[in-house]
Amino acid sequence: MAETETVAKYIAELDYSSIPQKILEEMKVLLFDYLGVALGGTRTESGRIAVQFFQKLREKGEATIIGFGYRVSARVRPLECDPLSQH
């Protein structure tokens, strides 16, 4: 089994109640940190340029670019849009 399949299978079978409370608390902190950085990136020039580029592609909108509300293909979004606006 490939690494991605192994991780996906693990996550799909994960029982939320088996995750220690300390880990859940840390996960919440990390999630909010990620969202803060992503939203902050919407105010950067590189974030705006990235969104403008992907708007010009006019791909089917399956996934939302955080902070812009614009939708792009699920294939493009995680690889290009948010990472550019988060730096």
Secondary structure, DSSP 8 states (H G I E B T S, - for coil): --HHHHHHHHHHH--GGGS-HHHHHHHHHHHHHHHHHHHHHTTSHHHHHHHHHHHHHT----EE-TTT--EE-TTTIIIIIHHHHT-
